[in-house]
Amino acid sequence: MKRDMDLIRELLLKLEALPPGIFRLRAGDAEIQIDGHSPEDVFYQLGLVKDDSLIHSTGSGRMGSIEFGGLTPAGHELLDSIRLRSPRGDGQDAQPHSPTITMKSARSEQDIERGIARLQERIDALKAFDFQVLKDGTMPELTALSAAIADTLERCFGKDTSAYQRYKSATALRPVQQKSYGNELNLRQEARENFERSAALLQDAQRALREDLEEANHAASQPVMTSAPLSRRVFVVYGHDDGAREAVARFLEKIGFEAIILHEQASRNRTVIEKIEAYHDVGFAVVLLTPDDEGCVKGGQPEPRARQNVLLELGYFMGRLGRGNVCALKRGEVEIPSDFAGVVWVAMDAGNGWKLTLGQELQAAGHEVEWNKVMRP
């Protein structure tokens, strides 16, 4: 026979669904019956799963049965990868499923620390166990300890989570090998091996929780970034057209913004660019492009253009605030440098159309605009 990955997938899903404990599985057992496959085929694939160390199992399996004590971490990883590749996420293409919950669910740091401590209590109990008390029969001591481990795992990770499934075989403490019954030495030896395996799984569960705790501590140490409210201060860049400057400034103040006019601010022996840089908290800039200068290429015909300092400040605010937070108002015929393509140009007409457009640009930049004041004469 050949390895059948589809059958192995279904078999692993069957095994994962079994309750905690150790099972002696034989061909034809109800626990591993899979529709469309003979008992012999299923049992052969179970042997391959055992050989690949995908399940916890001891013994050779030559007596017509295979011991199953839960999936190993490798078995869980294979099953998880199958789920990720499956269109429905459960390893099967057509059947409904319940979503797999991982151990990364929301838990407080205190809950994680308490879980680590509880797991340590179970590990200590395993290490302190007196195997001399074990004799053939019901062995209530093992039943009680298995139940305590199952309860701790459920408290730490939640039932039916992938983490719980990964570690639930730690509850399998009872000896199952035939040679262990009727021989107390063999019984205790197998129990010791089960206890060692259980303690190793619980220690790995602690490791996983400590990693979660480190991530929680790291997240808690990060500063909470809250977005500051947008500044209502608007820088007005202007040339020699005092009328345009005053019209824009008074309009901004009317709709609830603070207009920053450079010549109205204290100088403090600073250069112009230093004064501009001092207003680092402005959230928007309005640039007035008015025909205050003339210029042309060498030998050409002079044409109206904005003052050079206005163009410099336009570029400055484009870089500092972003193009979406700069609006240029153009009055008359003004040469526009091609490098400033992409900035909104608004014609500053004699009417109020420019006010409506400027209000729209402010709103598009995220500012609240009182439109009843915009439209008011």
Secondary structure per residue as TSV (DSSP state, phi and psi in degrees):
chain	resnum	aa	ss	phi	psi
A	1	M	-	360.0	154.6
A	2	K	-	-106.6	160.8
A	3	R	-	-67.7	127.5
A	4	D	-	-114.7	100.5
A	5	M	H	-66.9	-32.0
A	6	D	H	-64.5	-41.8
A	7	L	H	-69.1	-39.6
A	8	I	H	-62.2	-39.0
A	9	R	H	-58.2	-49.7
A	10	E	H	-65.0	-36.3
A	11	L	H	-66.0	-44.1
A	12	L	H	-62.3	-38.1
A	13	L	H	-64.0	-39.7
A	14	K	H	-62.9	-46.8
A	15	L	H	-65.8	-38.3
A	16	E	H	-63.0	-31.9
A	17	A	T	-78.5	-10.5
A	18	L	S	-69.3	146.8
A	19	P	-	-67.0	160.8
A	20	P	S	-57.3	143.3
A	21	G	S	144.5	-178.6
A	22	I	-	-115.3	129.0
A	23	F	E	-117.6	143.4
A	24	R	E	-104.3	103.3
A	25	L	E	-98.3	136.6
A	26	R	E	-125.7	161.6
A	27	A	T	-58.4	130.2
A	28	G	T	93.5	-7.2
A	29	D	-	-62.1	143.9
A	30	A	G	-61.3	-30.4
A	31	E	G	-62.9	-24.6
A	32	I	G	-124.4	21.3
A	33	Q	-	-74.2	130.9
A	34	I	-	-131.5	123.3
A	35	D	T	-57.4	137.1
A	36	G	T	86.7	2.1
A	37	H	S	-133.3	139.0
A	38	S	-	-71.8	154.0
A	39	P	H	-56.2	-35.9
A	40	E	H	-66.2	-42.1
A	41	D	H	-61.6	-44.9
A	42	V	H	-62.9	-44.1
A	43	F	H	-67.1	-34.4
A	44	Y	H	-64.6	-43.8
A	45	Q	H	-66.3	-33.0
A	46	L	H	-62.3	-37.9
A	47	G	H	-64.1	-38.6
A	48	L	H	-66.0	-39.3
A	49	V	H	-61.6	-41.2
A	50	K	H	-64.5	-45.2
A	51	D	H	-63.4	-30.2
A	52	D	T	-84.0	3.6
A	53	S	T	60.1	37.8
A	54	L	-	-90.5	-12.2
A	55	I	B	-131.4	154.6
A	56	H	-	-78.8	118.5
A	57	S	-	-157.6	137.6
A	58	T	-	-118.9	163.0
A	59	G	S	91.1	165.9
A	60	S	-	-86.9	-21.7
A	61	G	-	77.7	11.9
A	62	R	T	-78.6	-15.2
A	63	M	T	-87.9	19.4
A	64	G	S	84.2	11.7
A	65	S	E	-144.7	155.9
A	66	I	E	-129.1	130.6
A	67	E	E	-78.0	138.4
A	68	F	E	-128.0	120.8
A	69	G	-	-121.0	21.7
A	70	G	-	116.8	162.8
A	71	L	B	-76.5	142.8
A	72	T	-	-79.8	167.5
A	73	P	H	-53.5	-37.0
A	74	A	H	-64.8	-37.4
A	75	G	H	-65.4	-42.4
A	76	H	H	-64.9	-40.0
A	77	E	H	-63.7	-41.3
A	78	L	H	-63.1	-43.9
A	79	L	H	-65.5	-39.4
A	80	D	H	-63.9	-40.7
A	81	S	H	-66.6	-34.9
A	82	I	H	-64.6	-41.5
A	83	R	H	-62.5	-41.6
A	84	L	H	-63.0	-33.6
A	85	R	H	-82.3	-18.0
A	86	S	S	-75.6	137.3
A	87	P	T	-57.1	-31.4
A	88	R	T	-96.6	-8.2
A	89	G	S	84.5	4.9
A	90	D	S	-119.3	7.1
A	91	G	S	88.5	-4.8
A	92	Q	-	-131.4	147.8
A	93	D	S	-89.2	-25.6
A	94	A	S	-119.6	-18.5
A	95	Q	S	-92.6	145.5
A	96	P	-	-65.9	157.9
A	97	H	-	-146.9	166.3
A	98	S	-	-100.7	138.4
A	99	P	-	-64.3	140.1
A	100	T	-	-78.8	125.5
A	101	I	B	-95.8	129.6
A	102	T	-	-91.6	173.0
A	103	M	T	-75.0	-0.9
A	104	K	T	-85.9	16.8
A	105	S	S	-64.1	160.9
A	106	A	-	-66.6	118.9
A	107	R	-	-142.3	147.7
A	108	S	-	-78.0	162.5
A	109	E	H	-60.2	-36.7
A	110	Q	H	-64.7	-39.3
A	111	D	H	-63.8	-41.6
A	112	I	H	-65.7	-43.8
A	113	E	H	-62.7	-39.6
A	114	R	H	-64.9	-38.6
A	115	G	H	-63.4	-42.1
A	116	I	H	-61.2	-41.9
A	117	A	H	-66.3	-39.4
A	118	R	H	-66.0	-40.8
A	119	L	H	-62.4	-37.7
A	120	Q	H	-64.3	-36.1
A	121	E	H	-61.6	-42.0
A	122	R	H	-66.9	-40.1
A	123	I	H	-62.9	-43.5
A	124	D	H	-61.8	-38.5
A	125	A	H	-66.1	-38.4
A	126	L	H	-63.6	-43.8
A	127	K	H	-71.4	-27.5
A	128	A	H	-91.9	-0.1
A	129	F	-	-65.1	138.3
A	130	D	-	-94.1	103.9
A	131	F	G	-71.8	-11.7
A	132	Q	G	-66.6	-20.4
A	133	V	G	-79.1	-10.6
A	134	L	-	-79.7	129.4
A	135	K	-	-142.6	162.0
A	136	D	S	-54.4	140.7
A	137	G	S	138.0	-148.9
A	138	T	-	-77.7	-26.3
A	139	M	-	50.1	64.5
A	140	P	H	-61.4	-25.7
A	141	E	H	-61.6	-40.5
A	142	L	H	-70.6	-37.3
A	143	T	H	-62.3	-44.0
A	144	A	H	-65.6	-42.6
A	145	L	H	-68.4	-38.2
A	146	S	H	-62.0	-41.8
A	147	A	H	-64.9	-39.0
A	148	A	H	-64.4	-40.8
A	149	I	H	-65.1	-43.5
A	150	A	H	-61.3	-41.6
A	151	D	H	-64.2	-41.9
A	152	T	H	-64.6	-43.6
A	153	L	H	-62.5	-39.3
A	154	E	H	-66.4	-39.3
A	155	R	H	-67.0	-36.3
A	156	C	H	-74.0	-42.3
A	157	F	H	-119.9	-15.5
A	158	G	-	87.9	141.7
A	159	K	T	-72.9	149.7
A	160	D	T	65.5	20.2
A	161	T	B	-91.8	162.2
A	162	S	H	-64.2	-34.3
A	163	A	H	-66.8	-41.9
A	164	Y	H	-62.2	-43.1
A	165	Q	H	-62.5	-35.4
A	166	R	H	-65.7	-34.0
A	167	Y	H	-110.0	0.1
A	168	K	G	-67.6	-21.8
A	169	S	G	-68.1	-7.6
A	170	A	G	-66.1	-15.1
A	171	T	G	-82.7	-10.4
A	172	A	-	-82.1	88.9
A	173	L	-	-105.4	-22.8
A	174	R	S	-73.0	131.4
A	175	P	-	-61.1	142.6
A	176	V	-	-127.6	-12.1
A	177	Q	-	-70.7	138.8
A	178	Q	G	-59.5	-36.4
A	179	K	G	-67.0	-17.2
A	180	S	G	-77.9	-19.7
A	181	Y	T	-96.1	128.5
A	182	G	T	94.5	-3.0
A	183	N	-	-141.1	105.0
A	184	E	H	-64.7	-32.3
A	185	L	H	-64.0	-45.6
A	186	N	H	-65.8	-37.6
A	187	L	H	-60.1	-47.7
A	188	R	H	-70.4	-34.8
A	189	Q	H	-65.0	-44.2
A	190	E	H	-65.5	-38.1
A	191	A	H	-62.4	-42.4
A	192	R	H	-59.2	-42.6
A	193	E	H	-63.2	-41.0
A	194	N	H	-63.6	-40.6
A	195	F	H	-65.4	-40.6
A	196	E	H	-64.3	-42.3
A	197	R	H	-63.8	-41.3
A	198	S	H	-63.7	-45.0
A	199	A	H	-62.5	-38.9
A	200	A	H	-64.1	-40.6
A	201	L	H	-65.4	-41.4
A	202	L	H	-67.9	-34.3
A	203	Q	H	-66.4	-36.5
A	204	D	H	-67.5	-35.6
A	205	A	H	-63.2	-39.5
A	206	Q	H	-60.8	-42.8
A	207	R	H	-58.3	-44.2
A	208	A	H	-62.1	-41.1
A	209	L	H	-68.1	-37.5
A	210	R	H	-63.6	-36.9
A	211	E	H	-64.2	-41.0
A	212	D	H	-62.7	-38.6
A	213	L	H	-65.6	-41.0
A	214	E	H	-62.0	-41.3
A	215	E	H	-65.4	-40.0
A	216	A	H	-65.6	-40.9
A	217	N	H	-64.8	-40.6
A	218	H	H	-64.5	-42.9
A	219	A	H	-64.4	-38.3
A	220	A	H	-68.6	-27.8
A	221	S	H	-80.1	-14.3
A	222	Q	S	-76.3	135.0
A	223	P	-	-65.4	141.1
A	224	V	-	-80.7	115.2
A	225	M	-	-86.9	116.5
A	226	T	-	-111.0	135.9
A	227	S	-	-72.5	126.2
A	228	A	-	-73.0	148.2
A	229	P	-	-63.3	147.1
A	230	L	-	-63.2	137.4
A	231	S	-	-67.9	139.9
A	232	R	-	-93.3	9.0
A	233	R	E	-89.4	129.5
A	234	V	E	-122.3	124.2
A	235	F	E	-84.3	130.2
A	236	V	E	-107.1	116.9
A	237	V	E	-98.0	131.6
A	238	Y	-	-145.5	168.1
A	239	G	-	-111.5	-116.9
A	240	H	S	-105.1	-1.0
A	241	D	-	-86.1	90.0
A	242	D	H	-65.1	-33.7
A	243	G	H	-63.7	-44.0
A	244	A	H	-64.3	-41.5
A	245	R	H	-61.1	-46.4
A	246	E	H	-67.3	-37.6
A	247	A	H	-63.0	-43.9
A	248	V	H	-67.8	-45.4
A	249	A	H	-61.7	-46.8
A	250	R	H	-67.2	-34.6
A	251	F	H	-64.3	-44.6
A	252	L	H	-60.6	-41.5
A	253	E	H	-66.7	-35.0
A	254	K	H	-64.4	-33.6
A	255	I	T	-97.7	15.4
A	256	G	T	96.9	15.6
A	257	F	-	-107.9	158.6
A	258	E	E	-101.8	116.5
A	259	A	E	-85.2	126.1
A	260	I	E	-97.7	108.7
A	261	I	E	-105.7	120.5
A	262	L	G	-59.8	-43.3
A	263	H	G	-71.7	-12.5
A	264	E	G	-86.3	-7.4
A	265	Q	S	-97.1	153.5
A	266	A	-	-63.8	139.8
A	267	S	-	-79.8	-48.0
A	268	R	T	55.7	35.9
A	269	N	T	58.4	31.0
A	270	R	-	-100.8	154.0
A	271	T	-	-72.8	168.5
A	272	V	H	-60.2	-45.8
A	273	I	H	-66.7	-33.6
A	274	E	H	-65.8	-38.2
A	275	K	H	-65.5	-39.2
A	276	I	H	-65.1	-45.2
A	277	E	H	-63.3	-26.1
A	278	A	H	-64.9	-24.8
A	279	Y	-	-94.1	68.4
A	280	H	T	-77.7	-9.9
A	281	D	T	-100.5	8.9
A	282	V	-	-70.7	147.9
A	283	G	-	-109.1	-7.4
A	284	F	E	-158.1	154.5
A	285	A	E	-134.6	136.2
A	286	V	E	-112.7	124.1
A	287	V	E	-111.9	123.7
A	288	L	E	-93.9	113.6
A	289	L	E	-99.8	98.0
A	290	T	-	-118.4	149.4
A	291	P	-	-76.7	72.6
A	292	D	-	-94.1	-20.8
A	293	D	E	-123.8	172.8
A	294	E	E	-130.7	149.1
A	295	G	E	-165.8	165.2
A	296	C	-	-166.9	171.6
A	297	V	S	-70.8	161.7
A	298	K	T	-58.3	123.5
A	299	G	T	85.5	0.1
A	300	G	S	-91.6	-173.8
A	301	Q	-	-93.9	122.6
A	302	P	-	-57.7	137.9
A	303	E	E	-130.9	155.4
A	304	P	E	-64.2	142.2
A	305	R	E	-153.0	164.0
A	306	A	-	-75.1	158.9
A	307	R	-	-64.2	150.5
A	308	Q	H	-64.1	-35.2
A	309	N	H	-65.8	-31.2
A	310	V	H	-66.8	-42.8
A	311	L	H	-67.0	-37.4
A	312	L	H	-61.7	-45.8
A	313	E	H	-70.0	-31.0
A	314	L	H	-59.9	-48.9
A	315	G	H	-62.5	-38.6
A	316	Y	H	-60.4	-48.4
A	317	F	H	-73.2	-28.7
A	318	M	H	-60.8	-43.2
A	319	G	H	-72.6	-34.7
A	320	R	H	-80.9	-44.8
A	321	L	H	-99.1	-18.7
A	322	G	-	93.4	148.4
A	323	R	G	-59.4	-31.8
A	324	G	G	-69.3	-11.0
A	325	N	G	-112.5	21.2
A	326	V	E	-130.4	131.0
A	327	C	E	-127.4	127.0
A	328	A	E	-102.3	126.7
A	329	L	E	-102.5	121.9
A	330	K	E	-109.7	126.1
A	331	R	-	-114.1	126.0
A	332	G	S	74.9	-165.2
A	333	E	S	-88.7	110.5
A	334	V	-	-131.2	133.7
A	335	E	B	-68.9	129.7
A	336	I	-	-106.9	119.6
A	337	P	-	-61.0	138.5
A	338	S	G	-65.9	-23.9
A	339	D	G	-65.7	-17.8
A	340	F	G	-98.3	19.7
A	341	A	T	-61.6	138.4
A	342	G	T	108.7	-18.4
A	343	V	S	-84.5	141.5
A	344	V	E	-70.8	124.8
A	345	W	E	-105.0	127.7
A	346	V	E	-120.2	126.8
A	347	A	E	-72.9	124.0
A	348	M	-	-89.1	85.8
A	349	D	-	-80.4	177.7
A	350	A	S	-74.0	-21.5
A	351	G	S	-87.5	-150.2
A	352	N	S	-110.8	12.7
A	353	G	H	-60.7	-37.4
A	354	W	H	-64.3	-30.6
A	355	K	H	-66.7	-43.0
A	356	L	H	-62.0	-44.6
A	357	T	H	-65.9	-41.7
A	358	L	H	-63.2	-40.1
A	359	G	H	-61.5	-38.8
A	360	Q	H	-65.8	-39.6
A	361	E	H	-66.2	-39.7
A	362	L	H	-62.8	-43.0
A	363	Q	H	-66.0	-39.8
A	364	A	H	-64.1	-27.1
A	365	A	T	-81.9	0.8
A	366	G	T	104.4	2.0
A	367	H	-	-86.6	149.4
A	368	E	-	-82.5	132.3
A	369	V	-	-124.1	128.9
A	370	E	-	-86.7	99.0
A	371	W	H	-68.8	-25.5
A	372	N	H	-65.2	-31.0
A	373	K	H	-79.3	-31.2
A	374	V	H	-61.5	-42.5
A	375	M	S	-84.0	-9.4
A	376	R	-	-76.2	134.5
A	377	P	-	-62.1	360.0
